[in-house]
């Protein structure tokens, strides 16, 4: 059992939790994730480790309430316990001094790109960060991203805060100005990662994306998280979660992510009706 030590609502649908997990905290590196199971009958879901404190034996996760499991977690409080937390899983991000890097996070993806920005900055890179959300109320970790970035750009789709438009437009403005970019890290909704990967390809700017494929066992045994990269089948859990965005088959990824949408919606709706009935 893993005790929840802190729980903070970052927005109406995004939650941050600090969880007791000393063994994971001592080994975790940027880019890795956990698989958690809330209770005996719960599903297994993957969540990126946003931060860790080896001294305190804690890890931090950020998640968006999109289904039954995350809704259950949103109803939990400090002191409650999560049945299983396994990790760290996946390959850590390749970190070295590349020069000048651009870290782009969209929506809850800002929580995933944050530890990468921290690690890249520590490695000596000049970090330009671009974070975005549909509206100001959904923007997360602006303060934290500013602290680890040499330059921070904020964009909102509706123009309620920062640049009025998409993160891809902010990136294009930097490219058009002749800003030297040695590598891009783009993490967020699949359509956003696809657009950014297509955008940087003509310029030869290596672009790393973190894929959110459906996972079950997260050890490479079940094959549920398979994706196509450079024409070859890869398992997100053991080969990723990060891949070269120029080589990812985003059409296949999108198709596979939609496989269980109806079942997930039915389960979530039933849970909400049950809770409302109580």
Secondary structure, DSSP 8 states (H G I E B T S, - for coil): -EEEEEEEESSSSEEEEEEE-HHHHHH--TT-EEEEE-STT--EEEEEEEEEETTTTEEEEEEE--SHHHHHHHT--TT-EESEEEEEES-----S--SEEEEEEETTHHHHHHHHHHHHHHTT-EEEEEEEESSGGG---HHHHHHH-SEEEEEETTSSSSEES-HHHHHHHHHHTT---SEEEEESSHHHHHHHHHHHHTTT--EEEE-----SSSSSSS-TTEEEETTEEEEHHHH-SEEEGGGB-HHHHHHHHTTTHHHHHHHHHHHHHHHHH-
